[in-house]
């Protein structure tokens, strides 16, 4: 529970630093990108510290490219 409190306080600190800058910026796209990346990153950190297994992105890429790799190696034999 203490870890989640620390994560929440870190989020608040980041928001206190970034909100004044985001108010000055007129670009809605930059604001949307910031908030979406901020939300996703805080969600991933919260899940990681709650014990949920977060898959490695490299494993997903390897899974997607494995058939192509097998095909290329079969051509080389």
C-alpha positions in Angstrom: 0.0 0.0 0.0 2.9 2.3 0.7 4.2 1.8 -2.8 0.9 2.9 -4.3 1.0 6.0 -2.1 4.5 6.8 -3.3 3.3 6.3 -7.0 0.4 8.6 -6.4 2.6 11.3 -4.8 5.0 11.0 -7.7 2.1 11.5 -10.1 1.0 14.5 -8.2 4.5 16.0 -8.3 4.8 15.5 -12.0 1.4 17.0 -12.6 2.3 20.1 -10.5 5.4 20.6 -12.6 3.8 19.9 -16.0 0.4 21.5 -15.7 1.6 25.2 -15.8 3.6 24.4 -19.0 0.6 22.6 -20.6 -1.6 25.6 -19.8 0.7 27.8 -21.8 0.9 25.5 -24.7 -1.8 26.0 -27.3 -1.3 22.7 -29.0 -4.1 20.3 -28.1 -2.3 17.5 -29.7 0.7 17.9 -27.4 -1.6 17.9 -24.4 -3.4 14.7 -25.6 -0.1 13.0 -26.2 1.3 14.0 -22.8 -1.8 12.9 -20.9 -2.2 9.6 -22.8 1.5 8.7 -22.3 1.3 9.8 -18.6 -1.8 7.7 -18.0 -0.3 4.6 -19.7 3.0 4.9 -17.9 1.4 5.3 -14.5 -0.9 2.3 -15.2 2.1 0.1 -16.2 4.0 1.2 -13.0 1.0 0.5 -10.8 0.4 -2.9 -12.4 4.1 -3.8 -12.1 4.2 -3.0 -8.4 1.0 -4.8 -7.7 2.5 -8.1 -8.9 1.0 -8.3 -12.4 3.3 -9.9 -15.0 4.0 -7.3 -17.6 5.2 -8.9 -20.9 8.4 -7.8 -22.6 7.7 -6.0 -25.9 10.7 -7.9 -27.4 8.9 -11.2 -26.8 5.9 -9.9 -28.9 8.1 -8.8 -31.7 9.9 -12.1 -31.7 6.6 -13.9 -31.8 5.4 -11.9 -34.8 8.6 -12.3 -36.7 9.2 -16.0 -36.0 7.3 -17.3 -39.0 9.2 -15.0 -41.3 12.5 -16.0 -39.7 11.7 -19.7 -40.1 10.8 -19.1 -43.8 14.1 -17.3 -44.5 16.1 -20.1 -42.7 14.3 -22.7 -44.7 15.4 -21.0 -47.9 19.0 -21.0 -46.8 19.1 -24.8 -46.2 
